[in-house]
Every structure is written in C-alpha cells, then in structure tokens.
Amino acid sequence: YMVQTWLGVRILSIGIQPGVFPVRSARGWRLWAVERLMDDARTVLFPLYAGQLTPLWLRSLGATIGKDVEISTAVMVPKLTEVKDGAFLADDTLIGGYELGGGWMSSGLAKVGKRSFVGNSGITAPGRKLGKNSLVAVLSSTPKKAKAGTNWWGSPPERMRRVEASVGTGDSLTYNPPAWAKVARGVIETLRLLAPASSAMLLAAVLSAMVVLLNSVGLWLTWLLSGVILFAAGIIAMAITIVVKWVCVGKHKPADHPLWSSFVWLNELQDAFVETVAAPWFFNHAMGTAELNTSLRLLGVKIGRGAWIESYWFPETDLCYVGAGATVGPGTVVQTHLFQDRVMSLDTVTLDDGATLAAHSVSLPASHIHTSATVAPGSLVMRGDQVPGHTTWQGNPIEPMK
C-alpha cells in the first residue's frame, strides 16, 4: 500500500505548479487525486504517522521538510509544501492543498516557518506563509500575512497572546534530544506495528470461523451467525485496546511532558491500537450505544447515566468527564492535551449533567461546560473556558448566541 501510494503521489505530482485552473482539467484532477491519496494514507498507514519516520515519508513524496520537524496526521500536496527546521504540525492539520470557487481551482506553495506550530485541525492555505516562531491554534487558519513571532487563533484568524510552554529541561527533551532518546523512541514506535498485526489476526480469525461454519452448517446459517462472530471480534478488539492502554500509560493525570519522554511515546502507542484495532472493529459501529459508553468507561472516561456519545476521540481518557444526560456529538474531540512548544500539556475537560458539545466541535484542556449548557456545531471551546450553565454558545472561538 505504501508503494502504491508513493507511486500514485509521485506520478500525479509531475508538472503540478501553483496557479488557477479549471476544476475539470488534468491539473485539477491530479491535485484532487493527490490529496485523496494523502488523506487515505493517514488511516491505512496510521502507525507510520506522528513518529520519526513521518518527515522521511513525506519528504520521499516530494515535500520540502527541514531538520527535526515533527508531523502528526497532516494532509498536504507534498510538491507544494515547505516546512522549515523544528516546525510542528499537529493532528489533522491541512497544509496547502487547493481552494475551490466558481468552477476554478487555486493552488499555491504553503510554507511553515522555522520552529512554528500549527495546532490540531489548523490550516495553512495555499499561497500562505507562517513566519518562524509563530503559532496557529487549534481549528484555526493562517492569515494572508503572518510575520515571524506572531500567534493566531480562530477562523477568520485574530492575533492572540501566547504563553510559552516549558518543563524546565531546556532544549534537551524538546528540540535537541540526545542520541539515546532517538533510539528509545524508535524502538517504541516500531511496536506500533503490533496494532495492524492484531487487526490482521482478528480478520484471519473471523474468516476462519466463517469457513468452519460454512463447511459444517451451510451458507444460510453461516450468514445468520456472521453477526455474532463479528460482535465477538469487536469485543476482543476492545479488550486488546483496553489492556494496551492500562499497560502503556496507566491512569492519565494532569501534567506536562516533553516530546522526548517515554510517556508521550507510549501514549502514541496505545492510540495506535485505538485507531487501528478498536475503531474499525468496534467504535465505528457502536456510536450512540450503551456499549460505546461501557467501553469508554473501561478505558477510563467518567460517564454519567444516560449520556449520549457519538465520538471515540477522548485522547487521555481518565481526564474526560461526561455528566448524566450529557451529549457528545459526532466528529467532536474532547481534547485533553495541547502540544505547544513540544511540551504535551494535559488537563481535564468536563461536561456537566445535561451539557452538549455538538457535532464537529472541540473542547480544549481545562475547559468546563456547565449544567445544561450547549456548544453548537463546529465550535471551539478554548483552553480554560468556563461555559455558564443553561446558555448557548457557538463560534471559533465560542461566543454567546441569542
């Protein structure tokens, strides 16, 4: 799959240049196809992302990636992307790509400056440049002109004040790790291959059980019992993920961890099992069910009676509190960590009884949505925000709705 993706991206990128051209054209189709390949690769090749191999992978696809760059699950058109030394691209960032309008497609070179940070689901649009030592916050976009040392939040973006993150270790565990740390991280990241291997073993077990049934009871009874087999596979996948979580990280606690620390690497390892084992075999088929709530509780999430949950994105489970009768909509992220300045800062996120975090919204660490408050779809609850009870808020960042 890696080879097919690599060949597809490299061949389709031949001759791609910045510019404006019709959507229904050879260049338009190639840009679209490249971005689709890059998007799918994040799912199928998930253990490859958010690791030391990620910059090498993207560099081989044609992106200009500097030294000591950290990249999580970013999507980009590699040939039109430049990321300078020491930059950090967090989860689900979009760098470059294309913009559409009126049947036309616009593409351009997107640049992320030295030691700059693009937060979760942040965007640096085609033709835009983020200056060095700058920051784009979660669910935010890079402005047309972003000078060095500036910080931005929201969409459309506004200037923000930035507080430097630090764990008192200087650069030794953030930007300039020793050789032993790189080796240790590489060993733990290699263990991520156990996640797709576990998923493959489950698939083999399911198919074997189907074949045994087919040979013993015939086609129709096998068809009737296939759901039971898949249900059992889902339970096994969930059990594997729960065990890995508690073995790797135990109970999450509010704290700060530098990038080059075992906690961060082991946390990514257990997340590989969530995304590669639990999600395809269980979570994706159990949204809004009591079984989903039960499995999340076993992972450490505190969930009250009658809560309605349609998301499994609770990164540090023990720091998540969902009250009785609360609602977590589809595509939402109960975001209990931030990775600014290569320091993983963990804190709690609380939804009180009857609170709602609606579809495709994000609630950042130390935020608190009080009793029966509503955060409308597509919104961002900033770090430390206190949403008063019985009120409704919306926006990026949120503001009151009448």
Backbone torsions as a table, in degrees:
resi	resn	phi	psi	omega
1	TYR	NA	-40.7	177.4
2	MET	-60.8	-43.9	-179.3
3	VAL	-64.2	-43.3	178.8
4	GLN	-62.1	-44.4	178.7
5	THR	-62.3	-45.2	-179.5
6	TRP	-59.7	-47.4	179.8
7	LEU	-63.2	-43.6	-179.7
8	GLY	-60.3	-48.3	-178.4
9	VAL	-65.3	-45.3	-177.6
10	ARG	-65.4	-41.9	-178.9
11	ILE	-69.7	-44.0	-179.1
12	LEU	-68.1	-22.4	-178.3
13	SER	-82.6	-9.8	-180.0
14	ILE	-62.1	122.0	177.7
15	GLY	84.4	-2.3	178.0
16	ILE	-68.5	128.3	-179.9
17	GLN	-135.0	154.8	173.8
18	PRO	-61.1	148.7	178.1
19	GLY	156.5	-175.2	178.3
20	VAL	-120.7	130.4	-176.3
21	PHE	-154.6	163.9	-178.2
22	PRO	-62.1	145.9	175.7
23	VAL	-59.9	-43.5	-179.8
24	ARG	-88.7	75.0	178.3
25	SER	-149.9	167.1	-179.5
26	ALA	-60.3	-43.4	-180.0
27	ARG	-66.5	-40.5	179.0
28	GLY	-62.1	-44.8	-179.7
29	TRP	-65.2	-39.8	-178.6
30	ARG	-66.2	-41.3	177.4
31	LEU	-62.2	-45.3	178.9
32	TRP	-59.4	-45.2	-177.6
33	ALA	-65.3	-40.3	178.4
34	VAL	-60.5	-45.8	-178.0
35	GLU	-66.4	-35.9	177.4
36	ARG	-64.8	-42.8	178.3
37	LEU	-61.7	-43.1	-179.4
38	MET	-66.5	-36.5	179.6
39	ASP	-67.7	-45.9	-179.8
40	ASP	-66.3	-32.7	-178.7
41	ALA	-61.2	-32.7	179.5
42	ARG	-60.7	-33.6	-179.2
43	THR	-81.8	-52.7	-174.8
44	VAL	-70.5	-35.8	-178.2
45	LEU	-106.6	33.2	-173.3
46	PHE	-52.5	-43.2	-179.9
47	PRO	-61.3	-16.0	179.6
48	LEU	-79.8	-19.8	-173.8
49	TYR	-92.3	162.5	-178.8
50	ALA	59.2	39.7	-179.9
51	GLY	-144.6	-176.6	-178.6
52	GLN	-69.1	-22.9	-179.7
53	LEU	-82.6	-16.2	-175.1
54	THR	-59.2	-49.1	177.6
55	PRO	-60.0	-37.1	178.7
56	LEU	-64.2	-41.9	179.1
57	TRP	-61.0	-48.6	-178.4
58	LEU	-69.9	-33.9	176.3
59	ARG	-64.7	-38.7	178.9
60	SER	-67.1	-24.2	179.2
61	LEU	-82.9	-6.2	176.4
62	GLY	116.9	-3.5	179.2
63	ALA	-76.3	150.3	174.5
64	THR	-92.6	103.4	-175.5
65	ILE	-118.1	125.0	-177.7
66	GLY	-77.7	-172.2	-178.5
67	LYS	-77.0	143.7	174.9
68	ASP	56.5	35.0	176.1
69	VAL	-84.0	138.8	175.4
70	GLU	-109.2	126.6	-178.2
71	ILE	-133.0	129.2	175.7
72	SER	-93.5	-124.7	-175.6
73	THR	-95.5	60.2	-177.6
74	ALA	-80.4	150.5	173.1
75	VAL	-116.2	138.7	-177.5
76	MET	-160.6	165.7	163.6
77	VAL	-96.5	102.4	-168.7
78	PRO	-50.9	-42.7	-175.4
79	LYS	-65.2	-22.0	-177.8
80	LEU	-109.2	27.6	-177.5
81	THR	-128.0	134.7	175.4
82	GLU	-133.7	121.2	-179.3
83	VAL	-122.7	119.7	-174.2
84	LYS	-81.1	171.7	-175.7
85	ASP	-53.0	135.8	171.6
86	GLY	74.2	6.0	179.3
87	ALA	-73.8	164.2	-177.5
88	PHE	-136.6	121.2	175.2
89	LEU	-111.0	116.0	-174.6
90	ALA	-83.0	-169.0	-175.4
91	ASP	-59.8	136.4	170.5
92	ASP	59.0	28.7	175.3
93	THR	-74.8	151.3	177.3
94	LEU	-120.1	115.5	-177.7
95	ILE	-113.9	114.2	179.6
96	GLY	76.2	-123.6	-176.6
97	GLY	83.0	-132.2	-179.8
98	TYR	-151.2	162.4	174.5
99	GLU	-123.3	145.5	-176.3
100	LEU	-116.7	150.1	175.1
101	GLY	-179.6	127.0	174.8
102	GLY	61.1	30.5	179.8
103	GLY	83.2	6.7	-179.6
104	TRP	-116.2	155.0	178.7
105	MET	-122.9	130.4	179.4
106	SER	-114.1	131.3	176.2
107	SER	-131.2	156.2	179.4
108	GLY	-165.7	166.3	179.7
109	LEU	-73.6	126.6	176.5
110	ALA	-105.5	132.7	-176.3
111	LYS	-124.9	135.9	174.3
112	VAL	-118.3	121.9	-171.6
113	GLY	-73.8	171.7	-178.3
114	LYS	-58.4	129.5	178.2
115	ARG	56.5	30.5	174.9
116	SER	-94.3	162.8	-173.2
117	PHE	-132.0	129.4	172.9
118	VAL	-115.7	117.0	-173.1
119	GLY	-75.6	176.3	-177.2
120	ASN	-50.8	129.7	179.2
121	SER	59.5	20.2	174.4
122	GLY	-75.7	158.3	-175.6
123	ILE	-130.2	132.0	165.4
124	THR	-115.7	101.9	-170.7
125	ALA	-70.3	164.5	179.0
126	PRO	-55.1	135.7	177.4
127	GLY	82.2	0.3	-178.5
128	ARG	-102.8	152.2	-176.8
129	LYS	-130.4	126.5	175.1
130	LEU	-98.4	116.9	-177.0
131	GLY	-63.3	166.2	-177.1
132	LYS	-64.7	153.3	179.0
133	ASN	55.0	36.0	-179.7
134	SER	-113.4	170.6	-176.4
135	LEU	-142.2	136.4	169.4
136	VAL	-116.9	123.8	-172.2
137	ALA	-75.7	177.1	179.2
138	VAL	-57.8	138.2	177.6
139	LEU	55.1	30.1	-176.6
140	SER	-119.6	166.4	-177.2
141	SER	-121.9	153.8	178.4
142	THR	-80.2	130.6	179.5
143	PRO	-70.3	171.6	-179.9
144	LYS	-64.2	-35.6	178.3
145	LYS	-125.8	108.6	-178.9
146	ALA	-122.7	97.5	-178.5
147	LYS	-70.4	165.6	178.8
148	ALA	-60.2	141.4	175.6
149	GLY	75.4	16.8	179.1
150	THR	-104.4	157.8	-175.7
151	ASN	-134.0	139.6	-169.0
152	TRP	-136.3	144.6	173.9
153	TRP	-141.5	155.0	174.9
154	GLY	90.6	172.8	177.4
155	SER	-146.1	104.5	6.3
156	PRO	-69.0	153.4	-172.2
157	PRO	-74.4	146.3	174.5
158	GLU	-128.8	153.4	178.4
159	ARG	-65.2	144.0	178.8
160	MET	-135.1	157.5	174.9
161	ARG	-82.5	141.0	-177.1
162	ARG	-118.6	133.9	174.2
163	VAL	-106.1	121.2	-178.0
164	GLU	-65.8	136.8	176.4
165	ALA	-91.3	140.9	-177.9
166	SER	-153.6	147.1	175.1
167	VAL	-122.3	13.3	175.4
168	GLY	73.1	22.3	179.6
169	THR	-114.9	9.6	-176.0
170	GLY	65.3	-143.8	-179.2
171	ASP	-92.7	-3.8	-170.4
172	SER	-64.5	-29.4	179.8
173	LEU	-117.4	16.2	176.8
174	THR	-123.8	-65.0	-176.0
175	TYR	-104.1	-27.4	-175.4
176	ASN	-128.1	71.7	-177.1
177	PRO	-74.5	152.6	175.0
178	PRO	-72.5	166.9	-176.7
179	ALA	-61.3	-39.2	-178.2
180	TRP	-60.3	-35.4	-179.1
181	ALA	-67.5	-38.8	178.6
182	LYS	-65.1	-39.7	179.1
183	VAL	-66.7	-46.5	-178.9
184	ALA	-61.8	-42.5	178.4
185	ARG	-63.2	-40.8	179.2
186	GLY	-61.3	-38.1	179.4
187	VAL	-64.2	-47.5	-178.4
188	ILE	-67.1	-38.5	179.2
189	GLU	-67.1	-30.6	176.1
190	THR	-64.1	-31.4	179.1
191	LEU	-65.7	-15.6	177.1
192	ARG	-61.2	-23.3	178.3
193	LEU	-62.8	-18.0	176.3
194	LEU	-64.7	-26.4	-178.7
195	ALA	-67.3	-56.6	176.6
196	PRO	-64.2	-28.7	176.5
197	ALA	-65.0	-41.2	177.3
198	SER	-63.5	-42.4	178.7
199	SER	-62.7	-40.5	178.6
200	ALA	-65.4	-38.1	177.9
201	MET	-65.9	-37.6	175.7
202	LEU	-62.6	-43.1	178.1
203	LEU	-60.7	-44.0	179.2
204	ALA	-62.5	-40.3	179.1
205	ALA	-65.0	-41.6	179.4
206	VAL	-63.0	-47.7	-179.4
207	LEU	-64.0	-38.4	178.6
208	SER	-64.0	-43.3	178.4
209	ALA	-62.5	-40.0	178.1
210	MET	-62.2	-43.3	-179.2
211	VAL	-64.2	-42.8	178.6
212	VAL	-60.5	-45.8	178.4
213	LEU	-63.3	-42.7	-178.8
214	LEU	-59.5	-40.2	-179.0
215	ASN	-76.0	-23.0	-174.5
216	SER	-101.5	-36.2	-175.2
217	VAL	-121.4	-6.0	177.1
218	GLY	94.6	173.6	-172.2
219	LEU	-64.8	-49.1	-171.2
220	TRP	-68.8	-40.8	178.4
221	LEU	-69.3	-34.5	174.2
222	THR	-61.2	-43.0	178.4
223	TRP	-61.8	-42.1	-179.5
224	LEU	-66.1	-34.1	-177.0
225	LEU	-90.2	-6.8	-175.9
226	SER	-62.5	-34.5	177.9
227	GLY	-63.1	-37.1	177.9
228	VAL	-64.5	-40.5	179.4
229	ILE	-63.5	-45.5	180.0
230	LEU	-66.0	-36.4	176.9
231	PHE	-62.4	-43.3	178.0
232	ALA	-63.2	-39.5	177.9
233	ALA	-62.5	-39.3	177.6
234	GLY	-62.3	-41.0	178.1
235	ILE	-63.9	-42.7	179.5
236	ILE	-64.3	-43.4	178.7
237	ALA	-59.9	-42.2	179.9
238	MET	-67.2	-39.6	179.5
239	ALA	-63.6	-42.0	177.6
240	ILE	-59.5	-46.1	-178.1
241	THR	-64.2	-40.4	179.5
242	ILE	-63.8	-44.9	179.3
243	VAL	-62.0	-45.3	-179.3
244	VAL	-61.6	-41.9	-179.7
245	LYS	-59.1	-50.1	-176.0
246	TRP	-71.4	-30.4	177.1
247	VAL	-72.5	-41.5	-174.7
248	CYS	-75.4	-48.4	-171.6
249	VAL	-124.4	-10.7	-178.1
250	GLY	63.1	-135.4	-179.3
251	LYS	-95.5	125.0	177.5
252	HIS	-69.2	142.8	177.1
253	LYS	-135.4	150.6	176.0
254	PRO	-58.8	126.6	-177.1
255	ALA	-172.9	171.7	174.1
256	ASP	-116.6	131.9	-179.0
257	HIS	-129.7	127.8	176.4
258	PRO	-68.8	156.2	-178.0
259	LEU	-53.2	-43.4	-175.8
260	TRP	-92.0	64.5	176.4
261	SER	-138.8	152.8	-174.2
262	SER	-63.1	-32.5	-179.6
263	PHE	-60.2	-45.1	-178.9
264	VAL	-62.3	-44.2	-177.8
265	TRP	-67.0	-42.1	179.7
266	LEU	-69.9	-32.3	176.6
267	ASN	-65.2	-38.8	176.2
268	GLU	-68.1	-33.7	178.1
269	LEU	-63.4	-48.2	179.9
270	GLN	-67.8	-29.4	176.9
271	ASP	-67.7	-31.5	176.2
272	ALA	-61.1	-36.0	177.0
273	PHE	-71.3	-36.8	176.6
274	VAL	-60.1	-47.3	-174.1
275	GLU	-79.1	-31.9	-172.0
276	THR	-101.2	-24.3	-178.9
277	VAL	-111.1	-59.2	-175.1
278	ALA	-67.9	-41.5	-175.5
279	ALA	-63.6	-54.8	-177.0
280	PRO	-70.3	-28.0	-175.8
281	TRP	-94.2	-19.6	-175.6
282	PHE	-139.4	-62.6	-170.8
283	PHE	-54.8	-47.1	-174.9
284	ASN	-62.9	-17.7	-177.4
285	HIS	-106.9	2.3	-171.6
286	ALA	-124.1	15.5	-177.1
287	MET	-60.4	135.3	177.5
288	GLY	76.9	13.0	-178.2
289	THR	-108.1	162.1	175.2
290	ALA	-64.9	-31.8	179.6
291	GLU	-63.9	-36.2	176.1
292	LEU	-62.4	-46.3	179.1
293	ASN	-59.6	-42.0	-179.5
294	THR	-62.8	-44.3	-178.8
295	SER	-66.1	-39.0	177.8
296	LEU	-66.2	-36.8	175.8
297	ARG	-61.4	-41.5	179.8
298	LEU	-66.2	-24.9	174.8
299	LEU	-81.7	-13.5	176.1
300	GLY	123.4	-7.1	-179.7
301	VAL	-71.4	136.6	175.0
302	LYS	-89.0	114.2	-174.5
303	ILE	-127.0	127.4	179.7
304	GLY	-81.2	170.8	-178.1
305	ARG	-64.7	134.3	173.9
306	GLY	76.8	11.4	177.1
307	ALA	-69.1	144.0	179.2
308	TRP	-110.2	117.1	-174.4
309	ILE	-127.7	128.2	178.1
310	GLU	-125.3	35.6	177.7
311	SER	-150.8	148.4	174.4
312	TYR	-111.9	10.2	-177.2
313	TRP	-85.3	78.1	173.4
314	PHE	-120.0	81.6	-166.9
315	PRO	-53.7	-52.2	177.3
316	GLU	-110.2	92.5	-164.8
317	THR	-58.2	-40.1	-175.0
318	ASP	-68.1	-11.6	-179.7
319	LEU	-98.7	7.5	-176.8
320	CYS	-106.6	131.1	179.9
321	TYR	-126.9	119.0	178.8
322	VAL	-121.4	114.4	-172.9
323	GLY	-75.1	174.0	179.4
324	ALA	-61.6	132.0	178.3
325	GLY	70.5	9.7	178.5
326	ALA	-78.7	163.6	-177.8
327	THR	-128.5	130.0	172.0
328	VAL	-119.8	111.9	-172.0
329	GLY	-77.7	173.2	-179.6
330	PRO	-66.7	142.8	177.5
331	GLY	74.8	6.7	-179.8
332	THR	-83.9	156.1	177.2
333	VAL	-126.5	119.1	172.3
334	VAL	-88.7	87.8	-164.6
335	GLN	-87.0	101.7	-174.6
336	THR	-95.2	5.9	176.5
337	HIS	-141.8	154.6	169.5
338	LEU	-129.0	154.1	-173.5
339	PHE	-122.9	31.1	-178.4
340	GLN	-62.9	138.9	177.3
341	ASP	55.6	32.4	177.3
342	ARG	60.3	28.3	173.7
343	VAL	-120.2	121.8	178.9
344	MET	-84.0	107.7	-177.1
345	SER	-102.8	119.1	-176.3
346	LEU	-105.7	138.5	174.1
347	ASP	-156.5	169.8	-175.2
348	THR	-79.7	156.5	168.3
349	VAL	-129.0	128.2	-173.4
350	THR	-124.2	128.3	168.5
351	LEU	-113.3	115.3	-179.2
352	ASP	-74.5	177.7	-178.3
353	ASP	-54.9	130.8	175.9
354	GLY	75.5	3.1	179.8
355	ALA	-75.1	155.8	-179.3
356	THR	-129.9	126.7	168.9
357	LEU	-113.6	101.5	-167.2
358	ALA	-78.6	176.8	-169.4
359	ALA	-52.6	138.1	172.9
360	HIS	57.6	33.5	174.3
361	SER	-105.8	164.2	179.5
362	VAL	-132.7	135.1	175.6
363	SER	-119.1	120.0	-171.9
364	LEU	-86.6	168.2	-175.5
365	PRO	-54.8	147.1	179.0
366	ALA	68.3	9.6	176.6
367	SER	-84.2	156.3	-175.9
368	HIS	-145.4	116.4	177.1
369	ILE	-101.2	111.0	-169.9
370	HIS	-79.6	177.7	-170.4
371	THR	-50.2	125.0	174.6
372	SER	60.1	18.4	172.9
373	ALA	-80.5	154.0	-178.4
374	THR	-126.1	128.2	169.7
375	VAL	-107.1	115.1	-171.9
376	ALA	-71.7	167.6	-175.0
377	PRO	-58.1	148.3	174.7
378	GLY	68.1	29.4	-174.7
379	SER	-108.7	163.1	178.7
380	LEU	-124.7	116.4	174.2
381	VAL	-92.0	113.2	-173.3
382	MET	-71.2	165.4	-179.6
383	ARG	-57.5	126.8	177.6
384	GLY	79.3	0.5	-179.9
385	ASP	-63.3	141.4	174.5
386	GLN	-115.4	109.7	-178.8
387	VAL	-92.2	112.8	-175.0
388	PRO	-61.1	150.3	-180.0
389	GLY	-64.1	149.4	175.6
390	HIS	60.2	32.3	175.7
391	THR	-126.0	165.1	180.0
392	THR	-125.0	133.6	-175.9
393	TRP	-132.3	153.4	177.5
394	GLN	-157.3	155.2	173.5
395	GLY	122.1	177.9	-178.5
396	ASN	-136.8	93.7	-2.8
397	PRO	-74.9	169.8	-172.0
398	ILE	-69.0	150.6	171.8
399	GLU	-145.1	160.7	-174.6
400	PRO	-64.5	145.9	172.8
401	MET	-107.6	142.4	174.5
402	LYS	-86.9	NA	NA
